[in-house]
């Protein structure tokens, strides 16, 4: 029989040979952390401000880093927080040259490193910032490097947008914008080579140009009309200088990008005959319910006067020219005193009790104008019968009263 003292001595000897017990089957053994002082990543200056830069410029800065702990430093990743930022990490060799760092390699204490970071300010405005997170075996886990800049435009535009408001297809409206550079010196100005919207024209004129045609001040004259497309118009006019953007890489065409600005023009273009709203909705109605909707037909032709229009109701499309509920609708028109508009009221006088489901038709308004002799306005709605009250419990009629 083995004594208890003998068993304890045997276990003590076994533990001394294998101080870490084996991991159970299917589990990863615990990682042994080496003893000794931890690694540390020191940064000379963790934040850099580029000051004021011009939109589109690519600016660069080099962060000075150092493996400052007593143990080897291992960097696993350097990840920017924004796609506009790039980081390139290099290790200084003993001869002073730089070698691109391979993530995961140990870096001996005392070794110096450089992080070359760049910030692309394309499509950025005012305050811009980005960070590069450096993941390493420093006890902090992550060391963050920050980049900031105040991004300004290359041009000063007065005004910085052109709103033509509401005009008709027959109108001709001109507006101008003055463009100057925020950096000293004359420059050339041109439009990005692409087609302008129908009825829009733009002319760039230098003010007191030099012999080379350059000027430090330009006038941009935009003419809208006649014959613009009806509807809301929003179009960005891209203005290009002849100055190449500092630090920017060449485009796919091999050309160097130039400083530019966008002048936004907006307009609400009405036809000579216009109507509002463009669509009439009766929503949800019950059989027998009376509902009215109103629209306004207006003339923007100074030579035309609106009279009493001819009105009729037809089906929603050419496949169904007849509207089955035509007799349940009535239409009235009231011309305005100045003869420039007509108020049209479409009234649903109640659908039959058997009606159930969606209905859709067109209101035809004969204007008499040669350019637009009629307008057709779609209208629709849904008819649903009221929910029926369920019979009382017991199926019989309840009676009141005493004995």
C-alpha positions as CSV (number, residue, x, y, z in Angstrom):
1,X,0.0,0.0,0.0
2,X,1.4,3.4,-1.1
3,X,1.5,6.0,1.7
4,X,-0.1,9.4,1.4
5,X,3.3,11.0,1.9
6,X,4.7,9.1,-1.1
7,X,1.8,10.3,-3.4
8,X,2.4,13.9,-2.4
9,X,6.1,13.7,-3.1
10,X,5.4,12.2,-6.6
11,X,2.9,15.0,-7.5
12,X,5.4,17.6,-6.3
13,X,8.1,16.2,-8.6
14,X,5.7,16.0,-11.6
15,X,4.5,19.7,-11.1
16,X,8.1,20.9,-11.0
17,X,8.8,19.3,-14.4
18,X,5.5,20.5,-15.9
19,X,4.4,23.7,-14.1
20,X,1.5,24.4,-16.6
21,X,-1.1,21.7,-16.6
22,X,-2.0,20.3,-20.1
23,X,-5.1,21.9,-21.7
24,X,-8.2,19.8,-22.0
25,X,-8.7,18.2,-25.3
26,X,-10.1,20.6,-28.0
27,X,-8.9,23.8,-26.2
28,X,-6.0,26.1,-27.1
29,X,-3.2,26.1,-24.5
30,X,-2.9,29.4,-22.7
31,X,-0.3,31.9,-24.1
32,X,2.7,32.3,-21.9
33,X,3.5,36.1,-21.5
34,X,7.3,36.5,-21.4
35,X,8.6,38.1,-18.2
36,X,10.3,41.5,-18.3
37,X,9.5,45.1,-19.0
38,X,6.8,45.7,-21.7
39,X,7.4,47.2,-25.1
40,X,6.5,50.8,-25.7
41,X,5.8,53.0,-28.8
42,X,6.8,56.6,-28.3
43,X,5.6,59.4,-30.6
44,X,7.5,62.7,-30.8
45,X,4.2,64.6,-31.6
46,X,1.0,62.6,-32.0
47,X,-1.1,65.4,-33.7
48,X,-0.3,67.6,-36.7
49,X,-2.2,70.6,-38.0
50,X,-1.6,71.5,-41.6
51,X,-3.3,74.9,-41.1
52,X,-5.3,76.3,-44.1
53,X,-5.1,74.4,-47.3
54,X,-7.0,74.6,-50.6
55,X,-9.7,72.0,-51.4
56,X,-8.2,69.2,-53.5
57,X,-4.7,69.5,-52.2
58,X,-2.9,66.4,-50.9
59,X,-0.8,67.4,-47.9
60,X,1.9,65.2,-46.2
61,X,3.5,64.9,-42.7
62,X,6.1,62.6,-41.2
63,X,5.5,61.4,-37.6
64,X,8.7,60.4,-35.7
65,X,8.2,57.2,-33.7
66,X,10.5,55.1,-31.5
67,X,10.6,51.7,-29.9
68,X,11.2,52.9,-26.4
69,X,10.5,49.9,-24.2
70,X,12.9,47.3,-22.9
71,X,11.2,44.5,-24.9
72,X,10.8,44.1,-28.6
73,X,8.0,46.2,-30.2
74,X,5.6,44.5,-32.6
75,X,3.2,46.5,-34.7
76,X,0.4,44.5,-36.3
77,X,-1.5,47.2,-38.2
78,X,-1.6,50.9,-39.0
79,X,-5.2,51.7,-40.0
80,X,-6.5,55.2,-41.1
81,X,-10.1,56.1,-40.0
82,X,-10.9,57.7,-43.3
83,X,-10.3,56.7,-47.0
84,X,-8.8,60.2,-47.6
85,X,-5.7,59.3,-45.4
86,X,-2.8,57.0,-46.2
87,X,0.0,55.9,-43.9
88,X,3.4,54.4,-44.7
89,X,5.5,53.0,-41.9
90,X,9.3,52.7,-42.2
91,X,12.1,51.6,-39.9
92,X,15.4,53.5,-39.7
93,X,18.4,51.3,-40.3
94,X,21.8,51.8,-38.6
95,X,23.1,53.7,-41.7
96,X,20.2,56.1,-41.5
97,X,18.3,54.7,-44.5
98,X,14.6,53.8,-44.3
99,X,13.2,50.3,-44.9
100,X,9.5,49.6,-45.3
101,X,8.3,47.9,-42.1
102,X,6.7,44.4,-42.4
103,X,3.9,44.2,-39.9
104,X,4.4,41.6,-37.2
105,X,8.2,41.8,-37.2
106,X,9.8,42.6,-33.8
107,X,11.5,46.0,-33.5
108,X,14.4,46.2,-31.1
109,X,14.4,48.7,-28.3
110,X,15.9,52.1,-29.3
111,X,14.9,51.7,-33.0
112,X,13.5,54.8,-34.7
113,X,10.6,54.7,-37.1
114,X,8.8,57.1,-39.4
115,X,5.1,57.2,-40.3
116,X,4.6,59.1,-43.6
117,X,1.0,60.3,-43.6
118,X,-1.0,62.2,-46.2
119,X,-4.4,63.8,-46.1
120,X,-6.4,64.2,-49.4
121,X,-8.7,67.2,-49.1
122,X,-10.8,66.5,-52.2
123,X,-14.5,67.1,-51.5
124,X,-13.7,68.4,-48.0
125,X,-14.7,71.8,-46.7
126,X,-13.9,73.8,-43.6
127,X,-12.5,71.7,-40.7
128,X,-11.2,68.3,-41.8
129,X,-9.6,65.7,-39.6
130,X,-8.5,62.1,-39.8
131,X,-6.6,59.7,-37.6
132,X,-4.2,56.7,-38.0
133,X,-4.6,54.0,-35.4
134,X,-1.4,52.1,-34.8
135,X,-2.0,48.6,-33.2
136,X,0.9,47.2,-31.3
137,X,2.0,45.3,-28.2
138,X,2.4,48.5,-26.2
139,X,0.3,48.1,-23.0
140,X,-2.1,50.7,-24.4
141,X,-2.9,48.5,-27.4
142,X,-3.4,51.4,-29.8
143,X,-1.5,54.6,-30.4
144,X,-3.4,57.2,-32.4
145,X,-1.9,59.8,-34.8
146,X,-4.1,62.8,-35.7
147,X,-4.2,65.0,-38.8
148,X,-6.3,68.2,-39.0
149,X,-6.6,71.0,-41.6
150,X,-8.9,74.0,-42.4
151,X,-10.0,73.5,-46.0
152,X,-10.8,76.6,-48.1
153,X,-11.9,77.0,-51.7
154,X,-9.5,78.2,-54.4
155,X,-12.2,80.6,-55.7
156,X,-14.3,83.3,-54.1
157,X,-17.7,83.5,-55.9
158,X,-20.1,86.3,-55.4
159,X,-22.8,85.1,-55.2
160,X,-21.9,81.4,-54.7
161,X,-25.2,80.2,-56.3
162,X,-27.6,81.5,-58.9
163,X,-31.3,80.9,-58.2
164,X,-33.5,82.0,-61.2
165,X,-36.7,81.3,-59.2
166,X,-39.9,80.5,-61.2
167,X,-39.9,81.3,-64.9
168,X,-41.8,80.2,-67.9
169,X,-40.5,78.4,-71.0
170,X,-40.8,81.7,-72.9
171,X,-38.8,83.8,-70.4
172,X,-35.2,84.8,-70.8
173,X,-33.4,85.6,-67.5
174,X,-29.8,86.6,-67.0
175,X,-27.7,86.4,-63.8
176,X,-24.0,87.0,-63.1
177,X,-21.4,85.9,-60.7
178,X,-18.0,87.4,-60.0
179,X,-15.1,85.0,-59.5
180,X,-11.8,85.9,-57.9
181,X,-8.9,83.8,-56.6
182,X,-8.0,83.6,-53.0
183,X,-4.3,83.3,-53.9
184,X,-2.5,86.3,-55.5
185,X,-2.0,86.3,-59.2
186,X,-4.0,86.1,-62.4
187,X,-5.4,82.8,-63.7
188,X,-7.4,81.4,-66.6
189,X,-11.0,80.3,-66.1
190,X,-12.9,77.8,-68.2
191,X,-16.0,75.6,-68.0
192,X,-15.7,71.8,-67.6
193,X,-16.3,70.5,-71.2
194,X,-19.7,68.9,-71.0
195,X,-23.2,69.8,-72.5
196,X,-25.3,72.4,-70.7
197,X,-29.0,71.8,-70.1
198,X,-31.4,72.8,-72.8
199,X,-32.0,76.6,-72.8
200,X,-29.0,77.3,-70.6
201,X,-26.0,79.4,-71.8
202,X,-22.8,80.4,-69.9
203,X,-20.2,83.0,-70.9
204,X,-16.9,83.6,-69.0
205,X,-15.3,87.0,-69.4
206,X,-12.0,88.2,-67.8
207,X,-11.9,91.7,-66.3
208,X,-8.8,93.7,-67.4
209,X,-7.0,90.6,-68.7
210,X,-3.2,90.6,-69.4
211,X,-1.7,89.8,-72.8
212,X,-1.9,86.1,-72.0
213,X,-5.7,86.3,-71.3
214,X,-5.3,85.7,-67.6
215,X,-7.1,87.8,-65.0
216,X,-7.5,87.9,-61.2
217,X,-11.2,88.6,-61.7
218,X,-13.8,87.0,-64.0
219,X,-17.5,87.5,-64.7
220,X,-19.7,84.5,-65.2
221,X,-22.9,85.3,-67.1
222,X,-25.6,82.6,-67.1
223,X,-28.7,82.9,-69.3
224,X,-31.7,80.7,-68.7
225,X,-34.3,80.6,-71.5
226,X,-36.0,80.5,-73.8
227,X,-37.2,76.9,-74.4
228,X,-35.9,75.4,-71.1
229,X,-37.3,72.0,-70.1
230,X,-40.3,72.3,-67.9
231,X,-39.8,71.3,-64.2
232,X,-37.3,71.9,-61.5
233,X,-33.8,72.4,-62.8
234,X,-30.6,72.1,-60.7
235,X,-27.3,72.1,-62.5
236,X,-23.7,72.4,-61.2
237,X,-21.5,74.5,-63.4
238,X,-17.9,73.3,-62.9
239,X,-15.4,76.2,-63.2
240,X,-11.8,75.2,-63.8
241,X,-8.6,77.2,-63.3
242,X,-5.3,76.6,-65.2
243,X,-3.5,76.0,-61.9
244,X,-2.6,72.4,-61.0
245,X,-3.5,71.1,-57.6
246,X,-0.6,70.8,-55.2
247,X,0.3,67.2,-54.4
248,X,-2.6,65.6,-56.3
249,X,-1.9,62.5,-58.4
250,X,-2.6,62.5,-62.2
251,X,-6.0,61.3,-63.2
252,X,-6.8,58.1,-65.3
253,X,-6.2,60.2,-68.4
254,X,-2.7,61.1,-67.3
255,X,-3.6,64.8,-66.8
256,X,-2.9,66.7,-63.6
257,X,-6.1,67.9,-61.8
258,X,-6.7,71.6,-61.6
259,X,-8.2,73.8,-58.9
260,X,-12.0,74.1,-59.5
261,X,-15.2,75.3,-58.0
262,X,-18.9,74.6,-58.5
263,X,-21.5,77.3,-59.3
264,X,-25.0,75.9,-58.7
265,X,-27.8,77.2,-60.7
266,X,-31.5,76.4,-59.9
267,X,-34.8,77.3,-61.6
268,X,-38.4,76.2,-61.6
269,X,-39.5,76.3,-65.2
270,X,-43.2,76.4,-66.0
271,X,-44.8,75.8,-69.4
272,X,-46.9,78.6,-71.0
273,X,-49.8,76.8,-69.6
274,X,-49.1,75.2,-66.2
275,X,-51.2,73.5,-63.6
276,X,-50.8,72.7,-59.9
277,X,-51.0,70.1,-58.3
278,X,-49.9,67.7,-60.9
279,X,-52.1,64.9,-59.4
280,X,-55.4,64.7,-57.5
281,X,-55.8,62.2,-54.7
282,X,-59.2,61.5,-53.1
283,X,-57.6,59.1,-50.6
284,X,-59.9,56.6,-48.8
285,X,-63.7,57.3,-49.2
286,X,-66.9,55.5,-48.2
287,X,-69.8,54.8,-50.6
288,X,-72.0,58.0,-50.7
289,X,-69.2,60.2,-49.3
290,X,-68.8,63.7,-51.0
291,X,-65.3,64.9,-51.5
292,X,-63.9,67.8,-53.5
293,X,-60.4,68.6,-54.9
294,X,-59.1,71.8,-56.5
295,X,-56.4,72.6,-59.0
296,X,-55.2,75.8,-60.6
297,X,-54.5,76.2,-64.3
298,X,-52.4,79.2,-65.1
299,X,-51.1,81.0,-68.2
300,X,-47.6,82.5,-68.4
301,X,-48.1,83.8,-71.9
302,X,-48.6,87.6,-71.7
303,X,-50.5,87.5,-75.0
304,X,-53.0,84.8,-73.9
305,X,-56.1,85.2,-71.7
306,X,-57.7,82.2,-70.0
307,X,-61.4,81.8,-70.6
308,X,-64.0,79.2,-69.5
309,X,-62.4,75.9,-70.4
310,X,-64.1,72.8,-71.7
311,X,-64.0,70.1,-69.1
312,X,-64.6,66.3,-69.3
313,X,-63.7,63.1,-67.4
314,X,-62.2,60.1,-69.2
315,X,-60.6,56.8,-68.2
316,X,-57.1,56.6,-66.7
317,X,-55.5,55.3,-69.9
318,X,-56.1,54.7,-73.6
319,X,-57.0,51.0,-72.9
320,X,-59.9,52.1,-70.7
321,X,-61.1,55.3,-72.3
322,X,-64.4,55.4,-70.3
323,X,-64.5,56.0,-66.6
324,X,-67.3,53.9,-65.1
325,X,-68.0,56.3,-62.2
326,X,-68.1,59.3,-64.5
327,X,-71.7,60.2,-63.5
328,X,-70.7,60.3,-59.8
329,X,-68.3,63.3,-60.5
330,X,-68.9,66.9,-61.4
331,X,-66.5,69.6,-62.5
332,X,-66.7,73.4,-62.1
333,X,-64.3,76.1,-63.4
334,X,-63.9,79.7,-62.2
335,X,-61.6,82.0,-64.2
336,X,-59.7,84.7,-62.3
337,X,-60.5,88.4,-62.8
338,X,-57.2,89.0,-64.6
339,X,-57.7,86.2,-67.1
340,X,-54.4,84.5,-66.2
341,X,-55.7,81.5,-64.3
342,X,-58.7,79.2,-63.8
343,X,-59.6,77.4,-60.6
344,X,-61.0,74.0,-61.4
345,X,-62.9,72.0,-58.8
346,X,-63.5,68.2,-59.2
347,X,-66.2,66.8,-56.9
348,X,-67.0,63.3,-56.0
349,X,-70.7,63.3,-55.3
350,X,-70.8,59.8,-53.7
351,X,-70.0,56.4,-55.1
352,X,-72.7,53.7,-55.2
353,X,-73.1,51.3,-52.2
354,X,-71.7,48.5,-54.4
355,X,-68.4,50.3,-55.0
356,X,-65.4,48.6,-53.4
357,X,-61.8,49.0,-54.4
358,X,-59.5,51.5,-56.2
359,X,-60.8,53.9,-58.9
360,X,-58.7,56.1,-61.3
361,X,-59.5,58.5,-64.1
362,X,-58.3,61.6,-66.0
363,X,-59.7,65.2,-65.9
364,X,-59.3,66.8,-69.3
365,X,-59.1,70.6,-69.4
366,X,-59.3,72.3,-72.8
367,X,-57.2,75.5,-72.5
368,X,-57.5,76.9,-76.0
369,X,-53.8,77.8,-76.0
370,X,-52.0,76.9,-79.3
371,X,-48.9,75.6,-77.5
372,X,-50.8,73.4,-75.1
373,X,-54.5,73.1,-76.1
374,X,-55.3,70.8,-73.3
375,X,-53.9,69.4,-70.0
376,X,-54.8,66.0,-68.5
377,X,-54.7,65.5,-64.8
378,X,-54.8,62.0,-63.3
379,X,-57.0,61.5,-60.2
380,X,-57.5,58.4,-58.0
381,X,-58.8,57.1,-54.7
382,X,-59.9,53.9,-52.9
383,X,-63.5,53.2,-51.9
384,X,-64.1,50.9,-48.9
385,X,-67.4,49.9,-47.4
386,X,-67.9,50.6,-43.8
387,X,-67.4,47.6,-41.4
388,X,-70.6,45.9,-40.5
389,X,-71.5,45.7,-36.7
390,X,-71.6,42.1,-35.6
391,X,-74.9,40.8,-34.2
392,X,-75.4,40.7,-30.4
393,X,-74.7,37.6,-28.5
394,X,-77.6,35.1,-28.6
395,X,-78.7,36.2,-32.0
396,X,-81.8,38.0,-30.8
397,X,-82.8,41.6,-30.5
398,X,-82.3,43.0,-27.0
399,X,-85.3,44.5,-25.3
400,X,-85.3,46.9,-22.4
401,X,-87.8,47.3,-19.6
402,X,-88.8,45.6,-16.4
403,X,-91.3,42.9,-15.5
